[in-house]
Every structure is written in C-alpha cells, then in structure tokens.
Amino acid sequence: QVQLVESGGGLVQPGGSLRLSCAASGRIFSINAMGWYRQPPGKERELVASITSGSSPNYADSVKGRFTISRDNAKNTVYLQMNSLKPEDTAVYYCNAGGLRIRSWSVGYDYWGQGTQVNVSS
C-alpha cells in the first residue's frame, strides 16, 4: 500500500515563508515526476511545481522566483519551499507522485496525498 503524507502547511502572514514536505511510503520501486498542486477556494486544482527523477524543475508562472521544489530520491520525498507568500497563494496543497511503480515490471500509477492547507493572511 502506497501512501503520500504531506506536512508543513499552516497560517502565515503575507511575505512570509513555509516549507511543505511530502513523503511517499510503502512498496516503491521508482517514481517519475513528483509535484505539488493546489486548489484555491472555489477554483480548480492547478499545477504549482513539478520535478523529474533527475531533479529538473518546472514551475507555474505565478510562483516562479518565489517557490523552489526539490526532492530526495533516497527518501521518496519532495519539498516545496515557499517564500514571499501572497494571499492568492491560499489553497489546499496536494502532493503528487507520477508514474509510481511498486516493482520493476509494474505499470506506473499516479498517487495523491490528502492535502495540506496553506493560509496567507494578515
């Protein structure tokens, strides 16, 4: 059974910082891209940032220069360092593990975390 557990959300003032973590556990052979998505209140889920197994990052335009994604392949963990936070960053943040295989011959599937709330408010 594979699980993704996020942590690090909370309430922060505009201009502040938070660091999100997401650890994948269970039987895991490999993971392709890992990423962070968010769903603001009343809006659809959107990609925030993703990172390949070779650590090549990709960012949404709205977070470029403010957020940094990184991963530790040995720990099957992905991080999102969020700086200069704005009220419009308020959302539930979800971790995604793409193309996760539990064995070398398995088909890869996408897995999602349960989400962590980030509130940016004064």
Jmol script that loads the backbone (N, CA, C; Angstrom):
load data "model"
ATOM      1  N   GLN A   1       0.841  -1.189   0.000  1.00  0.00           N
ATOM      2  CA  GLN A   1       0.000   0.000   0.000  1.00  0.00           C
ATOM      3  C   GLN A   1       0.879   1.243   0.000  1.00  0.00           C
ATOM      4  N   VAL A   2       0.711   2.089  -0.978  1.00  0.00           N
ATOM      5  CA  VAL A   2       1.492   3.316  -1.071  1.00  0.00           C
ATOM      6  C   VAL A   2       0.717   4.463  -0.454  1.00  0.00           C
ATOM      7  N   GLN A   3       1.399   5.257   0.332  1.00  0.00           N
ATOM      8  CA  GLN A   3       0.790   6.450   0.923  1.00  0.00           C
ATOM      9  C   GLN A   3       1.692   7.648   0.697  1.00  0.00           C
ATOM     10  N   LEU A   4       1.056   8.799   0.485  1.00  0.00           N
ATOM     11  CA  LEU A   4       1.764  10.070   0.420  1.00  0.00           C
ATOM     12  C   LEU A   4       1.251  10.926   1.572  1.00  0.00           C
ATOM     13  N   VAL A   5       2.165  11.381   2.401  1.00  0.00           N
ATOM     14  CA  VAL A   5       1.783  12.171   3.564  1.00  0.00           C
ATOM     15  C   VAL A   5       2.460  13.533   3.487  1.00  0.00           C
ATOM     16  N   GLU A   6       1.627  14.575   3.454  1.00  0.00           N
ATOM     17  CA  GLU A   6       2.131  15.944   3.392  1.00  0.00           C
ATOM     18  C   GLU A   6       2.218  16.542   4.792  1.00  0.00           C
ATOM     19  N   SER A   7       3.098  17.502   4.948  1.00  0.00           N
ATOM     20  CA  SER A   7       3.191  18.254   6.193  1.00  0.00           C
ATOM     21  C   SER A   7       3.759  19.645   5.890  1.00  0.00           C
ATOM     22  N   GLY A   8       3.579  20.548   6.848  1.00  0.00           N
ATOM     23  CA  GLY A   8       4.194  21.863   6.730  1.00  0.00           C
ATOM     24  C   GLY A   8       3.252  23.004   6.421  1.00  0.00           C
ATOM     25  N   GLY A   9       1.983  22.713   6.207  1.00  0.00           N
ATOM     26  CA  GLY A   9       1.042  23.792   5.941  1.00  0.00           C
ATOM     27  C   GLY A   9       0.744  24.589   7.197  1.00  0.00           C
ATOM     28  N   GLY A  10      -0.016  25.672   7.026  1.00  0.00           N
ATOM     29  CA  GLY A  10      -0.381  26.478   8.173  1.00  0.00           C
ATOM     30  C   GLY A  10      -0.754  27.886   7.776  1.00  0.00           C
ATOM     31  N   LEU A  11      -0.788  28.752   8.770  1.00  0.00           N
ATOM     32  CA  LEU A  11      -1.143  30.153   8.580  1.00  0.00           C
ATOM     33  C   LEU A  11       0.127  31.003   8.608  1.00  0.00           C
ATOM     34  N   VAL A  12       0.274  31.870   7.637  1.00  0.00           N
ATOM     35  CA  VAL A  12       1.448  32.733   7.566  1.00  0.00           C
ATOM     36  C   VAL A  12       1.033  34.099   7.050  1.00  0.00           C
ATOM     37  N   GLN A  13       1.743  35.112   7.465  1.00  0.00           N
ATOM     38  CA  GLN A  13       1.447  36.466   7.008  1.00  0.00           C
ATOM     39  C   GLN A  13       2.007  36.690   5.603  1.00  0.00           C
ATOM     40  N   PRO A  14       1.420  37.618   4.865  1.00  0.00           N
ATOM     41  CA  PRO A  14       1.980  37.953   3.537  1.00  0.00           C
ATOM     42  C   PRO A  14       3.456  38.315   3.646  1.00  0.00           C
ATOM     43  N   GLY A  15       4.232  37.787   2.698  1.00  0.00           N
ATOM     44  CA  GLY A  15       5.674  37.997   2.731  1.00  0.00           C
ATOM     45  C   GLY A  15       6.432  36.925   3.479  1.00  0.00           C
ATOM     46  N   GLY A  16       5.709  36.074   4.169  1.00  0.00           N
ATOM     47  CA  GLY A  16       6.336  35.021   4.955  1.00  0.00           C
ATOM     48  C   GLY A  16       6.697  33.799   4.134  1.00  0.00           C
ATOM     49  N   SER A  17       7.180  32.781   4.833  1.00  0.00           N
ATOM     50  CA  SER A  17       7.645  31.564   4.181  1.00  0.00           C
ATOM     51  C   SER A  17       7.073  30.325   4.862  1.00  0.00           C
ATOM     52  N   LEU A  18       6.923  29.286   4.077  1.00  0.00           N
ATOM     53  CA  LEU A  18       6.563  27.962   4.570  1.00  0.00           C
ATOM     54  C   LEU A  18       7.313  26.924   3.756  1.00  0.00           C
ATOM     55  N   ARG A  19       7.535  25.771   4.365  1.00  0.00           N
ATOM     56  CA  ARG A  19       8.152  24.661   3.648  1.00  0.00           C
ATOM     57  C   ARG A  19       7.254  23.437   3.773  1.00  0.00           C
ATOM     58  N   LEU A  20       6.792  22.950   2.636  1.00  0.00           N
ATOM     59  CA  LEU A  20       5.971  21.752   2.601  1.00  0.00           C
ATOM     60  C   LEU A  20       6.839  20.534   2.319  1.00  0.00           C
ATOM     61  N   SER A  21       6.471  19.424   2.941  1.00  0.00           N
ATOM     62  CA  SER A  21       7.153  18.154   2.695  1.00  0.00           C
ATOM     63  C   SER A  21       6.113  17.100   2.336  1.00  0.00           C
ATOM     64  N   CYS A  22       6.522  16.158   1.525  1.00  0.00           N
ATOM     65  CA  CYS A  22       5.643  15.046   1.161  1.00  0.00           C
ATOM     66  C   CYS A  22       6.488  13.795   1.058  1.00  0.00           C
ATOM     67  N   ALA A  23       6.174  12.823   1.884  1.00  0.00           N
ATOM     68  CA  ALA A  23       6.916  11.570   1.896  1.00  0.00           C
ATOM     69  C   ALA A  23       6.031  10.446   1.381  1.00  0.00           C
ATOM     70  N   ALA A  24       6.548   9.714   0.409  1.00  0.00           N
ATOM     71  CA  ALA A  24       5.861   8.538  -0.116  1.00  0.00           C
ATOM     72  C   ALA A  24       6.397   7.315   0.605  1.00  0.00           C
ATOM     73  N   SER A  25       5.483   6.472   1.075  1.00  0.00           N
ATOM     74  CA  SER A  25       5.907   5.278   1.806  1.00  0.00           C
ATOM     75  C   SER A  25       5.172   4.060   1.267  1.00  0.00           C
ATOM     76  N   GLY A  26       5.693   2.893   1.647  1.00  0.00           N
ATOM     77  CA  GLY A  26       5.121   1.646   1.158  1.00  0.00           C
ATOM     78  C   GLY A  26       6.077   0.987   0.187  1.00  0.00           C
ATOM     79  N   ARG A  27       5.529   0.065  -0.597  1.00  0.00           N
ATOM     80  CA  ARG A  27       6.355  -0.637  -1.560  1.00  0.00           C
ATOM     81  C   ARG A  27       6.540   0.257  -2.786  1.00  0.00           C
ATOM     82  N   ILE A  28       7.753   0.757  -2.987  1.00  0.00           N
ATOM     83  CA  ILE A  28       8.049   1.670  -4.082  1.00  0.00           C
ATOM     84  C   ILE A  28       9.324   1.241  -4.782  1.00  0.00           C
ATOM     85  N   PHE A  29       9.223   1.027  -6.091  1.00  0.00           N
ATOM     86  CA  PHE A  29      10.414   0.725  -6.878  1.00  0.00           C
ATOM     87  C   PHE A  29      10.988   2.001  -7.488  1.00  0.00           C
ATOM     88  N   SER A  30      10.118   2.819  -8.061  1.00  0.00           N
ATOM     89  CA  SER A  30      10.578   4.067  -8.657  1.00  0.00           C
ATOM     90  C   SER A  30       9.407   5.043  -8.795  1.00  0.00           C
ATOM     91  N   ILE A  31       9.744   6.310  -8.881  1.00  0.00           N
ATOM     92  CA  ILE A  31       8.773   7.369  -9.110  1.00  0.00           C
ATOM     93  C   ILE A  31       9.304   8.259 -10.216  1.00  0.00           C
ATOM     94  N   ASN A  32       8.484   8.583 -11.175  1.00  0.00           N
ATOM     95  CA  ASN A  32       8.902   9.514 -12.217  1.00  0.00           C
ATOM     96  C   ASN A  32       8.863  10.928 -11.649  1.00  0.00           C
ATOM     97  N   ALA A  33       8.035  11.769 -12.171  1.00  0.00           N
ATOM     98  CA  ALA A  33       7.960  13.134 -11.665  1.00  0.00           C
ATOM     99  C   ALA A  33       7.179  13.194 -10.356  1.00  0.00           C
ATOM    100  N   MET A  34       7.578  14.083  -9.483  1.00  0.00           N
ATOM    101  CA  MET A  34       6.798  14.398  -8.284  1.00  0.00           C
ATOM    102  C   MET A  34       6.416  15.874  -8.376  1.00  0.00           C
ATOM    103  N   GLY A  35       5.292  16.194  -7.795  1.00  0.00           N
ATOM    104  CA  GLY A  35       4.853  17.576  -7.935  1.00  0.00           C
ATOM    105  C   GLY A  35       3.928  18.038  -6.844  1.00  0.00           C
ATOM    106  N   TRP A  36       3.691  19.330  -6.880  1.00  0.00           N
ATOM    107  CA  TRP A  36       2.751  19.965  -5.967  1.00  0.00           C
ATOM    108  C   TRP A  36       1.670  20.662  -6.797  1.00  0.00           C
ATOM    109  N   TYR A  37       0.450  20.436  -6.405  1.00  0.00           N
ATOM    110  CA  TYR A  37      -0.705  21.095  -6.985  1.00  0.00           C
ATOM    111  C   TYR A  37      -1.412  21.841  -5.869  1.00  0.00           C
ATOM    112  N   ARG A  38      -2.264  22.777  -6.254  1.00  0.00           N
ATOM    113  CA  ARG A  38      -3.052  23.472  -5.237  1.00  0.00           C
ATOM    114  C   ARG A  38      -4.449  23.752  -5.759  1.00  0.00           C
ATOM    115  N   GLN A  39      -5.368  23.857  -4.820  1.00  0.00           N
ATOM    116  CA  GLN A  39      -6.750  24.159  -5.155  1.00  0.00           C
ATOM    117  C   GLN A  39      -7.231  25.297  -4.274  1.00  0.00           C
ATOM    118  N   PRO A  40      -7.277  26.506  -4.825  1.00  0.00           N
ATOM    119  CA  PRO A  40      -7.794  27.641  -4.061  1.00  0.00           C
ATOM    120  C   PRO A  40      -9.290  27.483  -3.838  1.00  0.00           C
ATOM    121  N   PRO A  41      -9.847  28.172  -2.870  1.00  0.00           N
ATOM    122  CA  PRO A  41     -11.283  28.075  -2.606  1.00  0.00           C
ATOM    123  C   PRO A  41     -12.112  28.427  -3.841  1.00  0.00           C
ATOM    124  N   GLY A  42     -13.000  27.545  -4.214  1.00  0.00           N
ATOM    125  CA  GLY A  42     -13.897  27.788  -5.332  1.00  0.00           C
ATOM    126  C   GLY A  42     -13.268  27.685  -6.706  1.00  0.00           C
ATOM    127  N   LYS A  43     -12.035  27.188  -6.751  1.00  0.00           N
ATOM    128  CA  LYS A  43     -11.356  27.088  -8.047  1.00  0.00           C
ATOM    129  C   LYS A  43     -10.891  25.666  -8.304  1.00  0.00           C
ATOM    130  N   GLU A  44     -10.422  25.417  -9.528  1.00  0.00           N
ATOM    131  CA  GLU A  44      -9.945  24.093  -9.879  1.00  0.00           C
ATOM    132  C   GLU A  44      -8.506  23.892  -9.401  1.00  0.00           C
ATOM    133  N   ARG A  45      -8.148  22.615  -9.310  1.00  0.00           N
ATOM    134  CA  ARG A  45      -6.782  22.273  -8.931  1.00  0.00           C
ATOM    135  C   ARG A  45      -5.830  22.675 -10.051  1.00  0.00           C
ATOM    136  N   GLU A  46      -4.668  23.215  -9.663  1.00  0.00           N
ATOM    137  CA  GLU A  46      -3.692  23.664 -10.648  1.00  0.00           C
ATOM    138  C   GLU A  46      -2.295  23.215 -10.257  1.00  0.00           C
ATOM    139  N   LEU A  47      -1.452  23.045 -11.262  1.00  0.00           N
ATOM    140  CA  LEU A  47      -0.067  22.676 -11.013  1.00  0.00           C
ATOM    141  C   LEU A  47       0.690  23.868 -10.449  1.00  0.00           C
ATOM    142  N   VAL A  48       1.449  23.624  -9.384  1.00  0.00           N
ATOM    143  CA  VAL A  48       2.317  24.644  -8.804  1.00  0.00           C
ATOM    144  C   VAL A  48       3.753  24.438  -9.285  1.00  0.00           C
ATOM    145  N   ALA A  49       4.237  23.216  -9.092  1.00  0.00           N
ATOM    146  CA  ALA A  49       5.609  22.902  -9.486  1.00  0.00           C
ATOM    147  C   ALA A  49       5.742  21.396  -9.586  1.00  0.00           C
ATOM    148  N   SER A  50       6.656  20.963 -10.447  1.00  0.00           N
ATOM    149  CA  SER A  50       6.955  19.542 -10.561  1.00  0.00           C
ATOM    150  C   SER A  50       8.454  19.369 -10.737  1.00  0.00           C
ATOM    151  N   ILE A  51       8.907  18.151 -10.495  1.00  0.00           N
ATOM    152  CA  ILE A  51      10.336  17.868 -10.596  1.00  0.00           C
ATOM    153  C   ILE A  51      10.521  16.443 -11.073  1.00  0.00           C
ATOM    154  N   THR A  52      11.395  16.257 -12.049  1.00  0.00           N
ATOM    155  CA  THR A  52      11.625  14.929 -12.603  1.00  0.00           C
ATOM    156  C   THR A  52      12.514  14.108 -11.668  1.00  0.00           C
ATOM    157  N   SER A  53      12.653  12.838 -12.000  1.00  0.00           N
ATOM    158  CA  SER A  53      13.537  11.977 -11.204  1.00  0.00           C
ATOM    159  C   SER A  53      14.979  12.447 -11.287  1.00  0.00           C
ATOM    160  N   GLY A  54      15.308  13.171 -12.335  1.00  0.00           N
ATOM    161  CA  GLY A  54      16.647  13.751 -12.474  1.00  0.00           C
ATOM    162  C   GLY A  54      16.762  15.143 -11.908  1.00  0.00           C
ATOM    163  N   SER A  55      15.714  15.557 -11.169  1.00  0.00           N
ATOM    164  CA  SER A  55      15.685  16.843 -10.468  1.00  0.00           C
ATOM    165  C   SER A  55      15.613  18.054 -11.384  1.00  0.00           C
ATOM    166  N   SER A  56      14.973  17.930 -12.521  1.00  0.00           N
ATOM    167  CA  SER A  56      14.689  19.095 -13.368  1.00  0.00           C
ATOM    168  C   SER A  56      13.343  19.671 -12.953  1.00  0.00           C
ATOM    169  N   PRO A  57      13.325  20.930 -12.515  1.00  0.00           N
ATOM    170  CA  PRO A  57      12.085  21.515 -12.023  1.00  0.00           C
ATOM    171  C   PRO A  57      11.272  22.229 -13.108  1.00  0.00           C
ATOM    172  N   ASN A  58      10.002  22.377 -12.801  1.00  0.00           N
ATOM    173  CA  ASN A  58       9.097  23.124 -13.656  1.00  0.00           C
ATOM    174  C   ASN A  58       8.152  23.877 -12.743  1.00  0.00           C
ATOM    175  N   TYR A  59       7.900  25.164 -13.061  1.00  0.00           N
ATOM    176  CA  TYR A  59       7.080  25.994 -12.181  1.00  0.00           C
ATOM    177  C   TYR A  59       5.959  26.676 -12.936  1.00  0.00           C
ATOM    178  N   ALA A  60       4.864  26.875 -12.243  1.00  0.00           N
ATOM    179  CA  ALA A  60       3.814  27.734 -12.755  1.00  0.00           C
ATOM    180  C   ALA A  60       4.342  29.169 -12.764  1.00  0.00           C
ATOM    181  N   ASP A  61       3.908  29.949 -13.735  1.00  0.00           N
ATOM    182  CA  ASP A  61       4.390  31.325 -13.846  1.00  0.00           C
ATOM    183  C   ASP A  61       4.127  32.121 -12.570  1.00  0.00           C
ATOM    184  N   SER A  62       3.021  31.831 -11.910  1.00  0.00           N
ATOM    185  CA  SER A  62       2.618  32.601 -10.737  1.00  0.00           C
ATOM    186  C   SER A  62       3.548  32.417  -9.543  1.00  0.00           C
ATOM    187  N   VAL A  63       4.381  31.365  -9.553  1.00  0.00           N
ATOM    188  CA  VAL A  63       5.239  31.101  -8.396  1.00  0.00           C
ATOM    189  C   VAL A  63       6.726  31.167  -8.740  1.00  0.00           C
ATOM    190  N   LYS A  64       7.052  31.379 -10.002  1.00  0.00           N
ATOM    191  CA  LYS A  64       8.455  31.447 -10.401  1.00  0.00           C
ATOM    192  C   LYS A  64       9.187  32.541  -9.633  1.00  0.00           C
ATOM    193  N   GLY A  65      10.361  32.202  -9.124  1.00  0.00           N
ATOM    194  CA  GLY A  65      11.153  33.165  -8.371  1.00  0.00           C
ATOM    195  C   GLY A  65      10.805  33.223  -6.894  1.00  0.00           C
ATOM    196  N   ARG A  66       9.688  32.591  -6.513  1.00  0.00           N
ATOM    197  CA  ARG A  66       9.273  32.610  -5.104  1.00  0.00           C
ATOM    198  C   ARG A  66       9.296  31.216  -4.480  1.00  0.00           C
ATOM    199  N   PHE A  67       8.954  30.209  -5.265  1.00  0.00           N
ATOM    200  CA  PHE A  67       8.882  28.837  -4.773  1.00  0.00           C
ATOM    201  C   PHE A  67      10.032  28.020  -5.345  1.00  0.00           C
ATOM    202  N   THR A  68      10.502  27.055  -4.557  1.00  0.00           N
ATOM    203  CA  THR A  68      11.542  26.142  -5.009  1.00  0.00           C
ATOM    204  C   THR A  68      11.141  24.714  -4.664  1.00  0.00           C
ATOM    205  N   ILE A  69      11.147  23.859  -5.674  1.00  0.00           N
ATOM    206  CA  ILE A  69      10.824  22.450  -5.461  1.00  0.00           C
ATOM    207  C   ILE A  69      12.121  21.650  -5.468  1.00  0.00           C
ATOM    208  N   SER A  70      12.182  20.641  -4.614  1.00  0.00           N
ATOM    209  CA  SER A  70      13.342  19.753  -4.565  1.00  0.00           C
ATOM    210  C   SER A  70      12.869  18.369  -4.151  1.00  0.00           C
ATOM    211  N   ARG A  71      13.716  17.377  -4.349  1.00  0.00           N
ATOM    212  CA  ARG A  71      13.335  16.024  -3.956  1.00  0.00           C
ATOM    213  C   ARG A  71      14.556  15.254  -3.484  1.00  0.00           C
ATOM    214  N   ASP A  72      14.274  14.278  -2.626  1.00  0.00           N
ATOM    215  CA  ASP A  72      15.276  13.354  -2.132  1.00  0.00           C
ATOM    216  C   ASP A  72      14.836  11.969  -2.582  1.00  0.00           C
ATOM    217  N   ASN A  73      15.454  11.465  -3.638  1.00  0.00           N
ATOM    218  CA  ASN A  73      15.024  10.188  -4.202  1.00  0.00           C
ATOM    219  C   ASN A  73      15.220   9.028  -3.231  1.00  0.00           C
ATOM    220  N   ALA A  74      16.254   9.099  -2.424  1.00  0.00           N
ATOM    221  CA  ALA A  74      16.512   8.024  -1.463  1.00  0.00           C
ATOM    222  C   ALA A  74      15.408   7.921  -0.423  1.00  0.00           C
ATOM    223  N   LYS A  75      14.773   9.060  -0.136  1.00  0.00           N
ATOM    224  CA  LYS A  75      13.698   9.103   0.870  1.00  0.00           C
ATOM    225  C   LYS A  75      12.317   9.169   0.227  1.00  0.00           C
ATOM    226  N   ASN A  76      12.269   9.168  -1.106  1.00  0.00           N
ATOM    227  CA  ASN A  76      10.982   9.305  -1.812  1.00  0.00           C
ATOM    228  C   ASN A  76      10.194  10.500  -1.283  1.00  0.00           C
ATOM    229  N   THR A  77      10.883  11.594  -1.130  1.00  0.00           N
ATOM    230  CA  THR A  77      10.307  12.792  -0.533  1.00  0.00           C
ATOM    231  C   THR A  77      10.485  13.987  -1.456  1.00  0.00           C
ATOM    232  N   VAL A  78       9.466  14.816  -1.521  1.00  0.00           N
ATOM    233  CA  VAL A  78       9.525  16.047  -2.295  1.00  0.00           C
ATOM    234  C   VAL A  78       9.213  17.213  -1.372  1.00  0.00           C
ATOM    235  N   TYR A  79       9.865  18.323  -1.619  1.00  0.00           N
ATOM    236  CA  TYR A  79       9.718  19.512  -0.790  1.00  0.00           C
ATOM    237  C   TYR A  79       9.279  20.695  -1.648  1.00  0.00           C
ATOM    238  N   LEU A  80       8.623  21.639  -0.999  1.00  0.00           N
ATOM    239  CA  LEU A  80       8.275  22.895  -1.674  1.00  0.00           C
ATOM    240  C   LEU A  80       8.577  24.030  -0.708  1.00  0.00           C
ATOM    241  N   GLN A  81       9.625  24.775  -1.003  1.00  0.00           N
ATOM    242  CA  GLN A  81       9.959  25.957  -0.217  1.00  0.00           C
ATOM    243  C   GLN A  81       9.216  27.138  -0.818  1.00  0.00           C
ATOM    244  N   MET A  82       8.367  27.755  -0.015  1.00  0.00           N
ATOM    245  CA  MET A  82       7.540  28.856  -0.488  1.00  0.00           C
ATOM    246  C   MET A  82       7.949  30.131   0.233  1.00  0.00           C
ATOM    247  N   ASN A  83       8.460  31.087  -0.518  1.00  0.00           N
ATOM    248  CA  ASN A  83       8.874  32.376   0.030  1.00  0.00           C
ATOM    249  C   ASN A  83       8.000  33.491  -0.546  1.00  0.00           C
ATOM    250  N   SER A  84       8.057  34.638   0.087  1.00  0.00           N
ATOM    251  CA  SER A  84       7.302  35.818  -0.373  1.00  0.00           C
ATOM    252  C   SER A  84       5.849  35.459  -0.652  1.00  0.00           C
ATOM    253  N   LEU A  85       5.243  34.787   0.288  1.00  0.00           N
ATOM    254  CA  LEU A  85       3.873  34.305   0.093  1.00  0.00           C
ATOM    255  C   LEU A  85       2.887  35.461  -0.016  1.00  0.00           C
ATOM    256  N   LYS A  86       1.878  35.236  -0.850  1.00  0.00           N
ATOM    257  CA  LYS A  86       0.844  36.226  -1.102  1.00  0.00           C
ATOM    258  C   LYS A  86      -0.512  35.650  -0.711  1.00  0.00           C
ATOM    259  N   PRO A  87      -1.482  36.495  -0.449  1.00  0.00           N
ATOM    260  CA  PRO A  87      -2.827  35.980  -0.123  1.00  0.00           C
ATOM    261  C   PRO A  87      -3.375  35.053  -1.211  1.00  0.00           C
ATOM    262  N   GLU A  88      -3.039  35.312  -2.450  1.00  0.00           N
ATOM    263  CA  GLU A  88      -3.536  34.458  -3.537  1.00  0.00           C
ATOM    264  C   GLU A  88      -2.880  33.081  -3.568  1.00  0.00           C
ATOM    265  N   ASP A  89      -1.897  32.846  -2.710  1.00  0.00           N
ATOM    266  CA  ASP A  89      -1.319  31.510  -2.577  1.00  0.00           C
ATOM    267  C   ASP A  89      -2.145  30.631  -1.638  1.00  0.00           C
ATOM    268  N   THR A  90      -3.137  31.215  -1.002  1.00  0.00           N
ATOM    269  CA  THR A  90      -4.001  30.451  -0.108  1.00  0.00           C
ATOM    270  C   THR A  90      -4.716  29.342  -0.868  1.00  0.00           C
ATOM    271  N   ALA A  91      -4.561  28.120  -0.391  1.00  0.00           N
ATOM    272  CA  ALA A  91      -5.137  26.963  -1.077  1.00  0.00           C
ATOM    273  C   ALA A  91      -4.849  25.702  -0.275  1.00  0.00           C
ATOM    274  N   VAL A  92      -5.489  24.625  -0.683  1.00  0.00           N
ATOM    275  CA  VAL A  92      -5.079  23.298  -0.223  1.00  0.00           C
ATOM    276  C   VAL A  92      -4.019  22.807  -1.191  1.00  0.00           C
ATOM    277  N   TYR A  93      -2.890  22.420  -0.662  1.00  0.00           N
ATOM    278  CA  TYR A  93      -1.767  21.959  -1.480  1.00  0.00           C
ATOM    279  C   TYR A  93      -1.701  20.433  -1.452  1.00  0.00           C
ATOM    280  N   TYR A  94      -1.628  19.849  -2.640  1.00  0.00           N
ATOM    281  CA  TYR A  94      -1.606  18.401  -2.784  1.00  0.00           C
ATOM    282  C   TYR A  94      -0.294  17.946  -3.399  1.00  0.00           C
ATOM    283  N   CYS A  95       0.219  16.859  -2.865  1.00  0.00           N
ATOM    284  CA  CYS A  95       1.420  16.240  -3.395  1.00  0.00           C
ATOM    285  C   CYS A  95       1.018  15.156  -4.407  1.00  0.00           C
ATOM    286  N   ASN A  96       1.801  15.030  -5.454  1.00  0.00           N
ATOM    287  CA  ASN A  96       1.549  14.008  -6.472  1.00  0.00           C
ATOM    288  C   ASN A  96       2.829  13.239  -6.764  1.00  0.00           C
ATOM    289  N   ALA A  97       2.703  11.928  -6.843  1.00  0.00           N
ATOM    290  CA  ALA A  97       3.811  11.068  -7.289  1.00  0.00           C
ATOM    291  C   ALA A  97       3.371  10.437  -8.606  1.00  0.00           C
ATOM    292  N   GLY A  98       4.030  10.812  -9.686  1.00  0.00           N
ATOM    293  CA  GLY A  98       3.627  10.369 -11.000  1.00  0.00           C
ATOM    294  C   GLY A  98       4.378   9.140 -11.478  1.00  0.00           C
ATOM    295  N   GLY A  99       3.665   8.218 -12.093  1.00  0.00           N
ATOM    296  CA  GLY A  99       4.309   7.024 -12.644  1.00  0.00           C
ATOM    297  C   GLY A  99       5.001   6.172 -11.599  1.00  0.00           C
ATOM    298  N   LEU A 100       4.394   6.081 -10.424  1.00  0.00           N
ATOM    299  CA  LEU A 100       4.999   5.309  -9.338  1.00  0.00           C
ATOM    300  C   LEU A 100       4.853   3.820  -9.621  1.00  0.00           C
ATOM    301  N   ARG A 101       5.951   3.104  -9.578  1.00  0.00           N
ATOM    302  CA  ARG A 101       5.939   1.648  -9.791  1.00  0.00           C
ATOM    303  C   ARG A 101       6.333   0.950  -8.507  1.00  0.00           C
ATOM    304  N   ILE A 102       5.598  -0.111  -8.183  1.00  0.00           N
ATOM    305  CA  ILE A 102       5.904  -0.841  -6.962  1.00  0.00           C
ATOM    306  C   ILE A 102       6.886  -1.994  -7.230  1.00  0.00           C
ATOM    307  N   ARG A 103       7.032  -2.356  -8.496  1.00  0.00           N
ATOM    308  CA  ARG A 103       8.018  -3.358  -8.901  1.00  0.00           C
ATOM    309  C   ARG A 103       8.599  -2.920 -10.246  1.00  0.00           C
ATOM    310  N   SER A 104       9.727  -3.498 -10.618  1.00  0.00           N
ATOM    311  CA  SER A 104      10.384  -3.070 -11.851  1.00  0.00           C
ATOM    312  C   SER A 104       9.537  -3.344 -13.078  1.00  0.00           C
ATOM    313  N   TRP A 105       8.682  -4.369 -13.010  1.00  0.00           N
ATOM    314  CA  TRP A 105       7.866  -4.729 -14.160  1.00  0.00           C
ATOM    315  C   TRP A 105       6.446  -4.179 -14.078  1.00  0.00           C
ATOM    316  N   SER A 106       6.159  -3.396 -13.029  1.00  0.00           N
ATOM    317  CA  SER A 106       4.802  -2.891 -12.823  1.00  0.00           C
ATOM    318  C   SER A 106       4.513  -1.701 -13.724  1.00  0.00           C
ATOM    319  N   VAL A 107       3.239  -1.524 -13.991  1.00  0.00           N
ATOM    320  CA  VAL A 107       2.784  -0.299 -14.638  1.00  0.00           C
ATOM    321  C   VAL A 107       2.818   0.826 -13.616  1.00  0.00           C
ATOM    322  N   GLY A 108       3.173   2.014 -14.061  1.00  0.00           N
ATOM    323  CA  GLY A 108       3.218   3.146 -13.152  1.00  0.00           C
ATOM    324  C   GLY A 108       1.864   3.808 -12.999  1.00  0.00           C
ATOM    325  N   TYR A 109       1.563   4.226 -11.787  1.00  0.00           N
ATOM    326  CA  TYR A 109       0.314   4.934 -11.499  1.00  0.00           C
ATOM    327  C   TYR A 109       0.611   6.234 -10.762  1.00  0.00           C
ATOM    328  N   ASP A 110      -0.359   7.121 -10.820  1.00  0.00           N
ATOM    329  CA  ASP A 110      -0.253   8.378 -10.073  1.00  0.00           C
ATOM    330  C   ASP A 110      -0.889   8.221  -8.698  1.00  0.00           C
ATOM    331  N   TYR A 111      -0.236   8.779  -7.702  1.00  0.00           N
ATOM    332  CA  TYR A 111      -0.751   8.765  -6.348  1.00  0.00           C
ATOM    333  C   TYR A 111      -0.817  10.207  -5.828  1.00  0.00           C
ATOM    334  N   TRP A 112      -1.803  10.424  -4.928  1.00  0.00           N
ATOM    335  CA  TRP A 112      -2.012  11.757  -4.376  1.00  0.00           C
ATOM    336  C   TRP A 112      -1.992  11.723  -2.855  1.00  0.00           C
ATOM    337  N   GLY A 113      -1.514  12.810  -2.268  1.00  0.00           N
ATOM    338  CA  GLY A 113      -1.618  12.981  -0.833  1.00  0.00           C
ATOM    339  C   GLY A 113      -2.994  13.502  -0.464  1.00  0.00           C
ATOM    340  N   GLN A 114      -3.218  13.654   0.834  1.00  0.00           N
ATOM    341  CA  GLN A 114      -4.541  14.062   1.316  1.00  0.00           C
ATOM    342  C   GLN A 114      -4.719  15.575   1.301  1.00  0.00           C
ATOM    343  N   GLY A 115      -3.627  16.298   1.117  1.00  0.00           N
ATOM    344  CA  GLY A 115      -3.698  17.755   1.063  1.00  0.00           C
ATOM    345  C   GLY A 115      -3.330  18.405   2.379  1.00  0.00           C
ATOM    346  N   THR A 116      -2.732  19.576   2.282  1.00  0.00           N
ATOM    347  CA  THR A 116      -2.408  20.368   3.467  1.00  0.00           C
ATOM    348  C   THR A 116      -2.803  21.819   3.191  1.00  0.00           C
ATOM    349  N   GLN A 117      -3.431  22.441   4.167  1.00  0.00           N
ATOM    350  CA  GLN A 117      -3.961  23.792   3.988  1.00  0.00           C
ATOM    351  C   GLN A 117      -2.879  24.833   4.211  1.00  0.00           C
ATOM    352  N   VAL A 118      -2.812  25.774   3.295  1.00  0.00           N
ATOM    353  CA  VAL A 118      -1.926  26.939   3.431  1.00  0.00           C
ATOM    354  C   VAL A 118      -2.796  28.183   3.389  1.00  0.00           C
ATOM    355  N   ASN A 119      -2.714  28.982   4.430  1.00  0.00           N
ATOM    356  CA  ASN A 119      -3.451  30.239   4.516  1.00  0.00           C
ATOM    357  C   ASN A 119      -2.469  31.390   4.648  1.00  0.00           C
ATOM    358  N   VAL A 120      -2.586  32.343   3.732  1.00  0.00           N
ATOM    359  CA  VAL A 120      -1.730  33.533   3.761  1.00  0.00           C
ATOM    360  C   VAL A 120      -2.628  34.725   4.048  1.00  0.00           C
ATOM    361  N   SER A 121      -2.484  35.249   5.252  1.00  0.00           N
ATOM    362  CA  SER A 121      -3.384  36.321   5.666  1.00  0.00           C
ATOM    363  C   SER A 121      -2.744  37.127   6.784  1.00  0.00           C
ATOM    364  N   SER A 122      -3.075  38.408   6.813  1.00  0.00           N
ATOM    365  CA  SER A 122      -2.599  39.257   7.901  1.00  0.00           C
ATOM    366  C   SER A 122      -3.628  39.322   9.020  1.00  0.00           C
TER     367      SER A 122
END
end "model"
wireframe off; spacefill off
backbone 0.3
color backbone group
